[in-house]
Amino acid sequence: MRTAADLLDEIRDRIGTHARQDLTTPIDGLLLSDVATTPATPEYSVTHPLMVVMAEGGKRLLLGDQLIEYGPGDCLVITADLPVTGHWVDTDRSGRALGMGLVLRPAAIAELLLRAPAGRPTRGTPDTPAIATGRAGSDLLDAVARMLRLLEHPADASVLAPLVGQEILWRLLT
């Protein structure tokens, strides 16, 4: 298994290669962001259920009075539509923020939970917050890197992207 640092370097390179202005990719639900940041200007938006892995730079979000920060190697998970204020941070080295997002779809999550082995622990309880961050582990980064590699193999992406997407969701759930 490659190290988390090596995987993050690959993810950073692939985002830089494939990101477009509108964030979309040919893979359904996969979003890439390559933002040339400006000084910390707040942006107001409503987020939708999404998983983000930051590869470079960082972001600071404010949800009510809760401050959420994430940077390179961190994962952000949003499980509901939420009004947030955010701005880019920690972009000194390049002035860029690079991130990968995967739209979270309740039906896909429910399907995985139904197929989970009995007694297999999953993260999340009724009191789990609708937005959270943490370090992305090597298994998650490996799956993200494989998803991004599929952008260079469109003939394979239609078959393999849903499978890798399920793996990414499983890594988040467990």
C-alpha positions as CSV (number, residue, x, y, z in Angstrom):
1,M,0.0,0.0,0.0
2,R,1.3,3.4,-0.9
3,T,1.7,6.0,1.8
4,A,-1.0,8.6,2.4
5,A,1.5,11.4,1.4
6,D,2.2,9.6,-2.0
7,L,-1.6,9.1,-2.6
8,L,-2.3,12.8,-1.8
9,D,0.4,13.8,-4.3
10,E,-1.2,11.7,-6.9
11,I,-4.7,13.1,-6.1
12,R,-3.3,16.7,-6.2
13,D,-1.8,16.1,-9.7
14,R,-4.9,14.4,-11.1
15,I,-7.2,17.2,-9.8
16,G,-4.9,19.8,-11.3
17,T,-5.0,17.9,-14.7
18,H,-8.8,17.2,-14.8
19,A,-10.6,20.1,-12.9
20,R,-12.8,22.3,-15.0
21,Q,-14.4,25.7,-14.2
22,D,-17.8,24.2,-13.6
23,L,-16.5,21.5,-11.1
24,T,-18.1,18.6,-13.1
25,T,-16.4,15.6,-14.5
26,P,-17.6,12.9,-17.0
27,I,-18.1,10.6,-13.9
28,D,-21.6,11.1,-12.4
29,G,-21.3,12.7,-9.0
30,L,-17.6,13.3,-9.1
31,L,-16.6,16.9,-8.7
32,L,-13.2,18.5,-8.9
33,S,-12.2,22.0,-7.7
34,D,-9.0,23.9,-8.7
35,V,-9.6,27.3,-7.3
36,A,-7.1,30.1,-7.5
37,T,-7.9,31.7,-4.2
38,T,-8.0,35.4,-3.3
39,P,-7.7,36.8,0.2
40,A,-10.2,35.4,2.6
41,T,-13.5,36.7,1.1
42,P,-16.5,35.0,2.7
43,E,-18.8,33.0,0.4
44,Y,-22.4,32.3,1.4
45,S,-23.9,29.1,0.1
46,V,-26.1,26.1,0.8
47,T,-24.2,22.9,0.8
48,H,-25.7,19.6,-0.3
49,P,-24.8,16.1,0.9
50,L,-21.2,15.7,-0.2
51,M,-17.8,14.1,0.7
52,V,-14.7,16.2,0.1
53,V,-11.1,15.3,0.2
54,M,-8.8,18.3,0.2
55,A,-5.5,17.9,-1.6
56,E,-4.0,21.4,-1.4
57,G,-5.1,24.5,0.5
58,G,-7.9,24.5,2.9
59,K,-11.3,25.9,3.8
60,R,-12.9,27.4,6.8
61,L,-16.7,27.0,7.1
62,L,-19.1,28.6,9.6
63,L,-22.4,26.9,10.3
64,G,-24.2,29.0,12.8
65,D,-21.6,29.4,15.6
66,Q,-19.8,26.1,14.6
67,L,-16.4,26.6,13.0
68,I,-15.2,23.8,10.6
69,E,-11.7,23.8,9.2
70,Y,-10.2,21.3,6.8
71,G,-7.0,21.1,4.8
72,P,-4.7,18.8,2.8
73,G,-5.4,15.2,3.6
74,D,-8.6,16.0,5.4
75,C,-12.1,14.7,4.6
76,L,-15.2,16.7,5.0
77,V,-18.6,15.0,5.1
78,I,-21.9,16.9,4.8
79,T,-25.0,14.8,5.2
80,A,-27.8,17.4,4.7
81,D,-28.5,20.7,3.0
82,L,-26.8,23.3,5.2
83,P,-26.4,27.1,4.9
84,V,-22.7,27.9,5.4
85,T,-20.3,30.7,5.1
86,G,-16.8,29.8,3.9
87,H,-13.5,31.0,2.7
88,W,-10.3,29.5,1.4
89,V,-7.3,29.4,3.8
90,D,-3.7,28.0,3.9
91,T,-3.0,28.5,0.2
92,D,0.3,30.3,0.8
93,R,2.5,27.9,-1.3
94,S,0.5,27.9,-4.5
95,G,-2.4,30.3,-4.1
96,R,-4.6,27.3,-5.1
97,A,-7.1,25.1,-3.4
98,L,-7.5,21.6,-4.9
99,G,-10.3,19.3,-3.8
100,M,-12.3,16.3,-4.9
101,G,-16.0,15.9,-4.1
102,L,-18.3,13.0,-4.3
103,V,-22.1,13.6,-4.2
104,L,-23.6,11.6,-1.4
105,R,-26.9,9.9,-2.4
106,P,-29.1,8.4,0.3
107,A,-30.1,5.4,-1.8
108,A,-26.5,4.3,-2.4
109,I,-25.8,4.6,1.3
110,A,-28.9,2.7,2.3
111,E,-28.0,-0.1,-0.1
112,L,-24.6,-0.4,1.5
113,L,-26.0,-0.5,5.0
114,L,-28.5,-3.2,4.0
115,R,-25.6,-5.3,2.5
116,A,-23.3,-4.7,5.5
117,P,-22.4,-7.9,7.5
118,A,-24.4,-8.3,10.7
119,G,-22.7,-6.7,13.6
120,R,-20.3,-4.6,11.4
121,P,-19.9,-1.3,13.0
122,T,-20.6,1.8,11.0
123,R,-20.0,5.4,11.9
124,G,-23.0,7.5,12.5
125,T,-25.8,7.5,15.0
126,P,-28.9,9.6,15.3
127,D,-26.9,12.2,17.1
128,T,-24.1,12.4,14.6
129,P,-23.6,15.9,13.3
130,A,-24.7,16.8,9.7
131,I,-21.1,18.1,9.0
132,A,-17.8,16.7,10.2
133,T,-14.2,16.5,9.3
134,G,-11.3,14.2,9.9
135,R,-8.1,12.8,8.5
136,A,-8.6,10.8,5.3
137,G,-7.0,7.4,5.9
138,S,-4.8,5.6,3.4
139,D,-7.7,3.2,2.3
140,L,-9.9,6.2,1.5
141,L,-7.2,8.1,-0.3
142,D,-6.4,4.9,-2.3
143,A,-10.0,4.6,-3.4
144,V,-10.1,8.3,-4.3
145,A,-6.9,8.0,-6.4
146,R,-8.4,5.1,-8.2
147,M,-11.6,7.0,-8.9
148,L,-9.5,9.9,-10.3
149,R,-7.5,7.5,-12.5
150,L,-10.7,6.5,-14.2
151,L,-10.9,10.0,-15.7
152,E,-8.2,8.9,-18.0
153,H,-10.0,5.7,-19.0
154,P,-13.5,6.7,-19.9
155,A,-14.4,3.3,-21.4
156,D,-13.7,1.7,-18.0
157,A,-15.3,4.5,-15.9
158,S,-18.9,3.7,-16.7
159,V,-18.5,0.2,-15.2
160,L,-15.8,0.8,-12.5
161,A,-16.7,4.3,-11.2
162,P,-19.9,3.1,-9.4
163,L,-17.9,0.3,-7.8
164,V,-15.2,2.6,-6.6
165,G,-17.8,5.0,-5.5
166,Q,-19.4,2.3,-3.3
167,E,-15.9,1.6,-1.9
168,I,-15.5,5.3,-1.0
169,L,-18.9,5.3,0.7
170,W,-18.0,2.1,2.6
171,R,-14.7,3.6,3.8
172,L,-16.7,6.6,5.1
173,L,-19.3,4.4,6.8
174,T,-16.8,2.1,8.5
